[in-house]
């Protein structure tokens, strides 16, 4: 594999990771995530977080999705 092929392959990987990182969800905290997730939010606060972290919080019933 040539160096130029490696570079172009890496650029593709970086772009695909960046596009998934840019997605966010707006959530409302039902429980404080400070201890378990090391996030500085309180119960009742609304925040916009990266999609993966927000879905984890929703799945664990620490938050709900808001519009």
C-alpha positions, 0 to 999 in steps of 0.5 A, a space after each residue: 500500500 502506498 503512503 497516499 493510499 494510507 493517508 486517503 484511507 485515514 481521512 475517510 475514517 476521520 470524516 466518518 467519525 466526525 459526522 457521528 460525533 456531531 449529532 446531538 440530542 436534547 435531553 432532560 435529566 430525571 436523576 443527577 448523572 454526577 456520580 455515575 457519569 461524571 456529568 455536572 447536571 442536576 435533576 430537571 436540567 435540560 442539556 444537549 449532549 452527543 447522541 451516544 451519551 444521550 442514548 445511554 442516559 435515556 436507556 439507563 432511565 437517567 434522562 428523557 428525550 425532549 424536543 
